[in-house]
Amino acid sequence: MKSPRAGSSHIHSLGFDAETGTMTVRFHRGGEYHYENVEQETFDTLHNHESPGRYFRENVLGQYKHRKA
């Protein structure tokens, strides 16, 4: 797991398994979620975005099947 490069007030750390397309998001306020069938580009953009929380809300939340870890 690695922290978003720009830092985030909501996202603590991110992980990505390229073989399965599973992105793991751990939040500062607790909770870790696994998002399925995520493209590498989406993960890279989220990790490097100037506002990871905003990118997550606009491009990930509600777009990918997920489960709480």
C-alpha positions as CSV (number, residue, x, y, z in Angstrom):
1,M,0.0,0.0,0.0
2,K,1.2,3.5,-0.8
3,S,-0.1,6.9,0.1
4,P,-1.5,9.1,-2.7
5,R,1.4,11.3,-4.0
6,A,-0.5,14.5,-3.5
7,G,-1.8,13.5,-0.1
8,S,-5.4,13.3,0.8
9,S,-7.6,14.2,3.8
10,H,-9.8,11.1,3.1
11,I,-7.6,8.4,1.5
12,H,-4.9,7.0,3.7
13,S,-3.3,4.6,1.2
14,L,-3.9,2.8,-2.1
15,G,-2.9,-0.6,-3.5
16,F,-3.3,-2.2,-6.9
17,D,-3.0,-5.8,-8.1
18,A,-2.5,-5.6,-11.9
19,E,-3.1,-9.3,-12.4
20,T,-6.7,-9.2,-11.0
21,G,-7.5,-5.5,-11.5
22,T,-8.2,-5.1,-7.8
23,M,-7.6,-1.7,-6.3
24,T,-7.5,-1.4,-2.5
25,V,-8.4,1.9,-0.8
26,R,-7.8,2.4,2.9
27,F,-9.5,5.5,4.4
28,H,-8.2,7.7,7.2
29,R,-11.4,7.3,9.2
30,G,-11.2,3.5,9.0
31,G,-12.3,1.0,6.5
32,E,-10.6,-0.7,3.6
33,Y,-12.4,-1.5,0.4
34,H,-11.5,-3.6,-2.6
35,Y,-12.7,-2.4,-6.0
36,E,-12.9,-4.9,-8.9
37,N,-11.9,-4.7,-12.6
38,V,-10.1,-1.3,-12.2
39,E,-7.9,-0.2,-15.0
40,Q,-4.2,0.5,-14.3
41,E,-4.8,4.0,-15.7
42,T,-7.5,4.7,-13.2
43,F,-5.3,3.6,-10.3
44,D,-2.3,5.7,-11.6
45,T,-4.5,8.8,-12.0
46,L,-6.0,8.4,-8.6
47,H,-2.6,7.9,-7.0
48,N,-1.1,11.0,-8.8
49,H,-4.1,13.3,-8.8
50,E,-3.9,16.7,-7.2
51,S,-7.1,15.9,-5.3
52,P,-7.3,12.1,-4.8
53,G,-10.5,12.3,-2.8
54,R,-12.3,14.3,-5.5
55,Y,-11.0,12.0,-8.3
56,F,-12.2,9.0,-6.2
57,R,-15.7,10.5,-5.7
58,E,-16.1,11.5,-9.4
59,N,-14.5,8.5,-11.1
60,V,-14.5,5.4,-8.8
61,L,-17.3,5.6,-6.3
62,G,-20.4,4.0,-7.8
63,Q,-18.5,2.9,-10.9
64,Y,-16.9,-0.3,-9.7
65,K,-18.2,-3.3,-7.8
66,H,-16.6,-3.3,-4.3
67,R,-16.5,-5.0,-1.0
68,K,-15.3,-4.1,2.5
69,A,-12.2,-5.9,3.5
